Amino acid sequence: QDQTASVADTKPAEPKTDSVAAAPKGTLLFFMNPNGAPCQMQDRILAGMGSDLTDKVNLVYVKTDVFIDRMAFQNYGIRALPTIVLLDADKQEAMRFPPGIQQPATILQGLEKL
């Protein structure tokens, strides 16, 4: 079962008890084609980042094969995949990575802008 959030999920996560995790999180939108090799590779990189990523941002998959997600591709002007867009705690775009596979160090540098 796929337990990843959808771009349609707008309800914030329940705050955690420790003060660091309870701070407002940004959101990392991962625009992907689940059948594309580069997108699958980026997905493995994001999954491998584990808590280094999920402690700082909510990871949201925006997929080409999910009907409700298609509007997000249009709204964000996404034309090449994989693309990662970083939103701040107010859901405003803080950074957009260039299309293509991003390495963990590059993503972590981007998270510092939150």
GUBADREN-797019 format. One record per atom (N, C-alpha, C): x, y, z. Coordinates in steps of 0.05 Angstrom, whole numbers, plus 5000, padded with zeros to 4 digits. Atoms other than C-alpha are relative to their C-alpha. Example, Ala and Ser with C-alpha at 12.3 -4.5 7.8 and 13.67 -1.06 7.14 Angstrom:
GUBADREN-797019
501849765000 524649105156 501850245000 498449764999 527349795143 498550225014 
//
This chain:
GUBADREN-797019
501649765000 500050005000 501750255000 498649755002 502450694981 499250195022 500649834978 502851125043 501050294996 499049735005 505551755009 497750194998 502149795001 501652395012 499550084971 500649905026 498252684952 499950305001 500149705001 498453414930 497250095009 502749924991 490953414946 499850005030 500050004971 492653295019 500850285010 499349734990 492253985050 500050025030 500150004971 491253795122 502849965012 497350024989 497653915162 500349755018 499550234984 500853335198 499750075030 500349954971 499653255273 502850085011 497449924989 505153615311 501149795019 498750204983 510153175347 500650135027 499749894973 511653255421 502650155004 497549864995 518953465418 500150264984 500249735011 520054205402 501350024972 498749975027 524654105341 498149904979 501850115020 519653665304 497450164998 502549855000 513854115323 500250274984 499749765015 516854705285 498649974973 501450035026 513154875221 501949894979 498450135021 515554445164 499450124973 500449935028 516454615092 498949754986 501050225016 513954165037 501849974976 498450065024 518053824983 498149864981 501750115021 513753704921 501849854980 498550165019 516653144879 498249934976 501550055024 513753174809 501349774985 498850245011 514752494777 498149854982 501450215015 512651974726 500949745012 499250254986 512551324766 501249794982 498950205019 514450934703 502650094987 497549905012 520451364684 502449935016 497650094986 527351114701 501350235016 498849784984 530151804722 498350065025 501849944977 524051914767 500249785021 499750224981 524851224798 502750035015 497449974987 532251374811 499850235021 500349784981 530452044844 498449915024 501650104978 525251684886 501749835019 498250164983 530551194911 501950185016 498349814986 535051784929 498550135023 501749884979 529452124968 499549805022 500650214980 527651475003 502549955017 497550064987 534951365021 500850225019 499349774982 535352055055 498649975027 501450064975 530551805109 499450255017 500749794981 529952255170 501450264994 498749755008 534952755142 498150184984 501949865016 529352945095 497450045015 502749994988 522952775132 499850155026 500049834976 525053145196 499750294993 500049725008 525453785156 497650084982 502149945018 519953745104 498049774998 502050215007 513553375086 500549944971 499550095028 514952975023 497449934987 502550055014 509252994974 500649924971 499650095027 509252594910 497750114983 502049905020 505752914850 500549844975 499650205021 504852374798 498450054975 501449975026 503152394725 497649824996 502250205003 498551794732 497850035020 502249954980 494252094788 498550244989 501649795013 488552494758 500050265015 500249754983 487952994816 502650155000 497349875000 495453144812 500550164974 499449875026 495153374739 499850305001 500349714997 492754064759 502550135012 497649894987 498954164802 502250034979 498049985021 503454024741 499550274985 500749755014 499754594706 500550245017 499849774982 499555064766 502950075005 497249954995 507054994777 501750024974 498649975025 508855004703 502149784996 498150225002 512354324706 499849884973 500050115027 514454094637 502249784997 497950215001 520453644652 500249865026 499950164976 521353084701 502749855002 501249934974 523652934753 500650305007 499649734990 522753624784 499250015030 500549974971 523053814858 499550305005 500649734992 519754444885 499850005030 500049974971 520854664956 498250235008 501949804990 515255034992 500750065029 499549944971 516155405058 497649935016 502250084982 511555315118 497450144992 502449865009 506655815087 499149914972 500750115026 506255395023 500850184977 499049835021 509955924983 502649874989 497750125013 515255694933 502550135010 497549904990 522055764966 502349954981 497950085018 526255414914 498949794980 500650205020 525655014850 502749894990 497650125011 531054524832 499749964970 500250045029 532754464758 499149714995 500950275006 529453864725 502449814997 497950205001 533553224730 500449885028 499450144975 536352784785 501750175018 498549844980 538553154847 501249815021 498650164980 543652864895 499250095028 500849934972 542352854971 501350265010 498649764990 547553404985 498750254988 501349775013 544153874935 497350055012 502649974988 537353744965 500350125028 499549904973 539953865036 500850295000 499349715002 543054525014 497650174995 502549855005 536354734987 498250025024 501650004976 532954555052 500950225020 498949794982 537455055088 498650274994 501349755007 533555605052 497350045014 502649984986 527355455093 500250165026 
//
